[in-house]
Amino acid sequence: MATTKLTVLSNGSLRVEGDFELVDAQGQPYGLAGRERISICRCGLSKNKPFCDGSHKGHFEHNAEAFDLPAPKV
């Protein structure tokens, strides 16, 4: 099984790499033209949502640092 890696970029997008499929709310796949790496918008400013177009530069701040979530509530 191939690995899918999501990277939260500081002051930027979510980078998705590996073997993945991106679908809309109705389950219809986006045509990715064979790409094995894409960037997903986190700032809401992209004119090409859900994909990042770089519009966040200078308008979105988030220092991406990993942390542990608490255990899920039962």
N, CA and C atoms as a LAMMPS dump frame, in Angstrom:
ITEM: TIMESTEP
0
ITEM: NUMBER OF ATOMS
222
ITEM: BOX BOUNDS ff ff ff
-5.0000000000000000e+02 5.0000000000000000e+02
-5.0000000000000000e+02 5.0000000000000000e+02
-5.0000000000000000e+02 5.0000000000000000e+02
ITEM: ATOMS id mol type element x y z
1 1 1 N 0.844 -1.187 0
2 1 2 C 0 0 0
3 1 3 C 0.884 1.243 0
4 2 1 N 0.618 2.16 -0.883
5 2 2 C 1.386 3.395 -0.967
6 2 3 C 1.004 4.327 0.183
7 3 1 N 1.917 5.193 0.536
8 3 2 C 1.696 6.13 1.635
9 3 3 C 1.21 7.47 1.112
10 4 1 N 0.274 8.071 1.84
11 4 2 C -0.163 9.432 1.574
12 4 3 C 0.375 10.293 2.693
13 5 1 N 0.998 11.404 2.344
14 5 2 C 1.576 12.301 3.328
15 5 3 C 0.928 13.666 3.191
16 6 1 N 0.421 14.199 4.312
17 6 2 C -0.115 15.564 4.366
18 6 3 C 0.836 16.388 5.204
19 7 1 N 1.295 17.508 4.66
20 7 2 C 2.205 18.398 5.37
21 7 3 C 1.525 19.742 5.555
22 8 1 N 1.437 20.188 6.82
23 8 2 C 0.874 21.505 7.124
24 8 3 C 2.034 22.495 7.004
25 9 1 N 1.977 23.37 6.02
26 9 2 C 3.05 24.328 5.789
27 9 3 C 2.812 25.594 6.604
28 10 1 N 3.857 26.076 7.254
29 10 2 C 3.741 27.341 7.986
30 10 3 C 3.352 28.45 7.018
31 11 1 N 2.386 29.266 7.417
32 11 2 C 1.928 30.401 6.611
33 11 3 C 1.496 29.993 5.206
34 12 1 N 0.965 28.782 5.081
35 12 2 C 0.602 28.349 3.739
36 12 3 C -0.401 27.221 3.705
37 13 1 N -0.271 26.417 2.692
38 13 2 C -1.25 25.403 2.334
39 13 3 C -1.02 24.066 3.043
40 14 1 N -1.89 23.11 2.713
41 14 2 C -1.699 21.718 3.073
42 14 3 C -1.148 21.028 1.833
43 15 1 N 0.027 20.451 1.941
44 15 2 C 0.614 19.731 0.81
45 15 3 C 0.225 18.261 0.944
46 16 1 N -0.308 17.694 -0.134
47 16 2 C -0.704 16.295 -0.171
48 16 3 C 0.194 15.602 -1.186
49 17 1 N 0.835 14.511 -0.758
50 17 2 C 1.759 13.781 -1.623
51 17 3 C 1.492 12.292 -1.525
52 18 1 N 1.738 11.588 -2.611
53 18 2 C 1.642 10.131 -2.595
54 18 3 C 0.465 9.629 -3.394
55 19 1 N -0.108 8.533 -2.906
56 19 2 C -1.235 7.887 -3.556
57 19 3 C -2.51 8.382 -2.89
58 20 1 N -3.29 9.201 -3.574
59 20 2 C -4.497 9.768 -2.987
60 20 3 C -5.513 10.077 -4.075
61 21 1 N -6.747 10.265 -3.645
62 21 2 C -7.824 10.725 -4.516
63 21 3 C -8.49 11.882 -3.795
64 22 1 N -8.792 12.949 -4.504
65 22 2 C -9.483 14.102 -3.948
66 22 3 C -10.879 14.141 -4.552
67 23 1 N -11.916 14.137 -3.68
68 23 2 C -13.289 14.141 -4.159
69 23 3 C -14.038 15.33 -3.565
70 24 1 N -15.106 15.75 -4.25
71 24 2 C -15.941 16.848 -3.751
72 24 3 C -16.968 16.313 -2.755
73 25 1 N -17.854 17.175 -2.285
74 25 2 C -18.842 16.799 -1.27
75 25 3 C -19.797 15.704 -1.747
76 26 1 N -19.959 15.561 -3.048
77 26 2 C -20.832 14.522 -3.597
78 26 3 C -20.07 13.245 -3.946
79 27 1 N -18.769 13.23 -3.657
80 27 2 C -17.956 12.048 -3.936
81 27 3 C -17.379 11.994 -5.336
82 28 1 N -17.529 13.075 -6.103
83 28 2 C -17.002 13.116 -7.472
84 28 3 C -15.526 13.497 -7.435
85 29 1 N -14.669 12.741 -8.115
86 29 2 C -13.236 13.022 -8.071
87 29 3 C -12.846 14.251 -8.891
88 30 1 N -11.866 14.972 -8.374
89 30 2 C -11.238 16.062 -9.13
90 30 3 C -10.26 15.429 -10.105
91 31 1 N -10.175 15.984 -11.31
92 31 2 C -9.189 15.527 -12.287
93 31 3 C -7.844 16.169 -11.979
94 32 1 N -6.901 15.372 -11.552
95 32 2 C -5.602 15.898 -11.115
96 32 3 C -4.509 15.744 -12.161
97 33 1 N -4.868 15.293 -13.35
98 33 2 C -3.931 15.191 -14.475
99 33 3 C -2.646 14.446 -14.112
100 34 1 N -2.785 13.387 -13.31
101 34 2 C -1.632 12.557 -12.98
102 34 3 C -0.741 13.082 -11.879
103 35 1 N -1.095 14.188 -11.262
104 35 2 C -0.256 14.76 -10.194
105 35 3 C -0.195 13.817 -9
106 36 1 N 0.984 13.729 -8.406
107 36 2 C 1.194 12.968 -7.186
108 36 3 C 1.465 13.899 -6.014
109 37 1 N 1.366 15.211 -6.26
110 37 2 C 1.539 16.214 -5.213
111 37 3 C 0.69 17.43 -5.558
112 38 1 N -0.144 17.849 -4.588
113 38 2 C -0.969 19.043 -4.758
114 38 3 C -0.923 19.843 -3.464
115 39 1 N -1.375 21.09 -3.533
116 39 2 C -1.486 21.93 -2.343
117 39 3 C -2.928 22.379 -2.207
118 40 1 N -3.468 22.211 -0.998
119 40 2 C -4.851 22.564 -0.688
120 40 3 C -4.859 23.883 0.076
121 41 1 N -5.736 24.796 -0.319
122 41 2 C -5.859 26.112 0.309
123 41 3 C -6.333 25.974 1.754
124 42 1 N -5.696 26.722 2.67
125 42 2 C -6.138 26.805 4.069
126 42 3 C -6.623 28.2 4.42
127 43 1 N -6.274 29.194 3.624
128 43 2 C -6.544 30.585 3.99
129 43 3 C -7.892 31.084 3.486
130 44 1 N -8.455 30.436 2.47
131 44 2 C -9.72 30.866 1.9
132 44 3 C -9.6 31.928 0.827
133 45 1 N -8.381 32.341 0.49
134 45 2 C -8.192 33.417 -0.489
135 45 3 C -7.975 32.937 -1.925
136 46 1 N -7.728 31.649 -2.116
137 46 2 C -7.444 31.128 -3.453
138 46 3 C -8.627 31.323 -4.387
139 47 1 N -8.342 31.653 -5.622
140 47 2 C -9.374 31.764 -6.647
141 47 3 C -9.555 30.417 -7.349
142 48 1 N -8.81 29.406 -6.909
143 48 2 C -8.826 28.083 -7.526
144 48 3 C -9.119 27.008 -6.463
145 49 1 N -9.993 27.349 -5.484
146 49 2 C -10.3 26.41 -4.394
147 49 3 C -10.823 25.096 -4.946
148 50 1 N -10.482 23.983 -4.372
149 50 2 C -9.803 23.835 -3.091
150 50 3 C -8.287 23.921 -3.192
151 51 1 N -7.763 24.191 -4.369
152 51 2 C -6.317 24.204 -4.572
153 51 3 C -5.715 25.556 -4.203
154 52 1 N -4.493 25.528 -3.725
155 52 2 C -3.762 26.751 -3.369
156 52 3 C -3.236 27.406 -4.642
157 53 1 N -3.375 28.736 -4.714
158 53 2 C -2.802 29.482 -5.841
159 53 3 C -1.781 30.523 -5.377
160 54 1 N -1.411 30.463 -4.093
161 54 2 C -0.414 31.382 -3.559
162 54 3 C -0.969 32.687 -3.039
163 55 1 N -2.289 32.856 -3.071
164 55 2 C -2.903 34.11 -2.616
165 55 3 C -2.659 34.4 -1.144
166 56 1 N -2.302 33.39 -0.371
167 56 2 C -2.084 33.547 1.076
168 56 3 C -0.853 34.385 1.405
169 57 1 N 0.082 34.496 0.5
170 57 2 C 1.35 35.173 0.79
171 57 3 C 1.112 36.576 1.336
172 58 1 N 1.558 36.784 2.581
173 58 2 C 1.416 38.068 3.237
174 58 3 C 0.059 38.303 3.879
175 59 1 N -0.857 37.302 3.78
176 59 2 C -2.213 37.481 4.297
177 59 3 C -2.659 36.371 5.239
178 60 1 N -1.781 35.432 5.548
179 60 2 C -2.167 34.275 6.351
180 60 3 C -0.977 33.872 7.204
181 61 1 N -1.192 33.813 8.509
182 61 2 C -0.106 33.43 9.406
183 61 3 C -0.517 32.247 10.264
184 62 1 N 0.295 31.227 10.233
185 62 2 C 0.111 30.069 11.102
186 62 3 C 1.44 29.34 11.163
187 63 1 N 2.028 29.284 12.346
188 63 2 C 3.286 28.578 12.531
189 63 3 C 2.972 27.108 12.761
190 64 1 N 3.175 26.286 11.75
191 64 2 C 2.81 24.869 11.82
192 64 3 C 3.814 24.104 12.673
193 65 1 N 3.367 23.666 13.84
194 65 2 C 4.169 22.833 14.733
195 65 3 C 3.295 21.694 15.218
196 66 1 N 3.8 20.483 15.117
197 66 2 C 3.039 19.296 15.508
198 66 3 C 2.805 19.261 17.017
199 67 1 N 1.67 18.709 17.406
200 67 2 C 1.345 18.501 18.819
201 67 3 C 0.425 17.286 18.909
202 68 1 N 0.259 16.767 20.112
203 68 2 C -0.59 15.603 20.334
204 68 3 C -2.004 16.043 20.714
205 69 1 N -2.978 15.453 20.066
206 69 2 C -4.373 15.687 20.428
207 69 3 C -4.709 14.877 21.673
208 70 1 N -5.674 15.329 22.468
209 70 2 C -6.113 14.504 23.592
210 70 3 C -6.864 13.284 23.072
211 71 1 N -7 12.279 23.926
212 71 2 C -7.732 11.077 23.535
213 71 3 C -9.164 11.439 23.16
214 72 1 N -9.757 10.714 22.197
215 72 2 C -11.138 11.007 21.811
216 72 3 C -12.096 10.714 22.965
217 73 1 N -13.17 11.504 23.03
218 73 2 C -14.196 11.277 24.058
219 73 3 C -15.015 10.059 23.684
220 74 1 N -15.341 9.276 24.672
221 74 2 C -16.099 8.037 24.431
222 74 3 C -17.55 8.241 24.759
